[in-house]
């Protein structure tokens, strides 16, 4: 294994522990926002998509790169916006009449 | 120091914000801020990436992609109804999985274009990113279709299904091994592009085959699992690109998805393997063959909204048990109005939330929060169960299997052992339900035959609305 891969493996293992530690403290009330918030975070794949978007010359490579960026961005933007919308409802507000 | 050397620093900051963002979710008061911190970190990472030399020629493609994807994501996120949240999350999740798979394909093609034999570690992680991402993409698409009602939410099963699904998985693994072997030996006999295409297609088909046999009631498990998959796919893509930020972010999500998957499976007293491959349909048939409810002389007591109103107005403690029927009928606002009325009469109202109420983890909490129900009135199963015996009325709205006492008492029942809300211990039970049709598990509920139980038939929103009218009249 190359040095890069070993470093990545360390990061991977440590992140597993951090992830379990942090997420186990989330109360069940917030499980849906947790899920959509985590959803937004894996949208970081957009960075990967940007890095390889122009890796392959030619129309097919361009189309695949474009699609990767589209999907990644939709994931990021949609995920964060929807989570924000949801969390706004958990703010304690004085009675506001809906409907 | 050039700008490019700052990119890893920006990524480090982003990784920290993601951890802080998840940490913020441990309390409703810090959650909004946490989510925004993570979003800011994401923005920093994306801006930093623009300065990478890998981006050079791709700028127009990237900008166009961000514009299209951003608009689609923003629009979808703004218009989605809270009841439709599970399918929206499935959709965004699938998008992430698809993106990870595409990144893997492009990275593979780039490796191949160099002419050098690809590194073993890179080949393996790239393949994993491709396969897991593709499974998550197509699996999420099917989950979306089921939740949206585009395809039947029922479990889709046929003879020899597990063999076929297993065969697809085996073929994927074999082709992957061929590709990895080619990478090790450096002797490529088959066109690697062809192999990659075949693996991609197989993985996509596997994703469909994996989710199709899973019924609507098991969706909280499936959504959590697919979420974990995409996280893992992104982490693998991070290995491939030697990008630690992707590794950290993907792994965090993988961990959160795994935890939720375990919690949801536990809440249904089923192993993950049982949810994925177990024949819930077959178990249902066996359950139906058991002692048929209603044949033993006990009968159902049906009441009208006025009786329900009287019962409620004489109560001291009321526990509302909301289920998916409430979500479907969009009755959360009516329920809130009812609770307000009862509280104005000095009656104590609490909500009992089963972990799998709704179609994704914590879904019911979001729906009630949307109707401005204060979250400190929502109680977990473990917190509220001891209180049912002190409750004068348990008001069950559109919930079924999670209240079925057979889960405690009848070892022959397919849901036996599933943790349930002890609704039957309340002094009086009012069940609002459209009809006597069984719930998702397809089994009869003994609770409805309990002498303490009164059935109020009707659409959840209508029925609750009528009870509210009656209560107002009496006041």
Interface residues (C-beta under 8 A of the other chain):
Chain A: X1 X2 X4 X5 X7 X8 X11 X12 X15 X16 X18 X19 X20 X22 X23 X24 X25 X26 X27 X28 X29 X30 X31 X32 X33 X34 X35 X36 X37 X38 X39 X40 X41 X42 X43 X44 X45 X46 X47 X48 X49 X50 X51 X52 X53 X54 X55 X56 X61 X62 X64 X65 X66 X67 X68 X69 X70 X71 X72 X73 X74 X75 X76 X77 X78 X79 X80 X81 X82 X83 X84 X85 X86 X87 X88 X89 X90 X91 X92 X93 X95 X96 X98 X99
Chain B: X11 X14 X18 X19 X21 X22 X23 X25 X26 X27 X28 X31 X32 X34 X35 X36 X38 X39 X42 X45 X46 X49 X50 X52 X54 X55 X56 X57 X58 X61 X62 X64 X65 X66 X68 X69 X70 X72 X73 X74 X76 X77 X78 X80 X82 X85 X88 X89 X91 X92 X93 X95 X96 X98 X99 X100 X102 X103 X105 X106 X107 X109 X110 X113 X119 X121 X122 X223 X224 X227 X230 X231 X233 X234 X235 X237 X238 X239 X241 X242 X243 X244 X245 X246 X247 X248 X249 X250 X251 X252 X253 X254 X255 X256 X257 X258 X259 X260 X263 X333 X353 X355 X360 X361 X362 X363 X365 X366 X369 X370 X371 X372 X374 X375 X378 X380
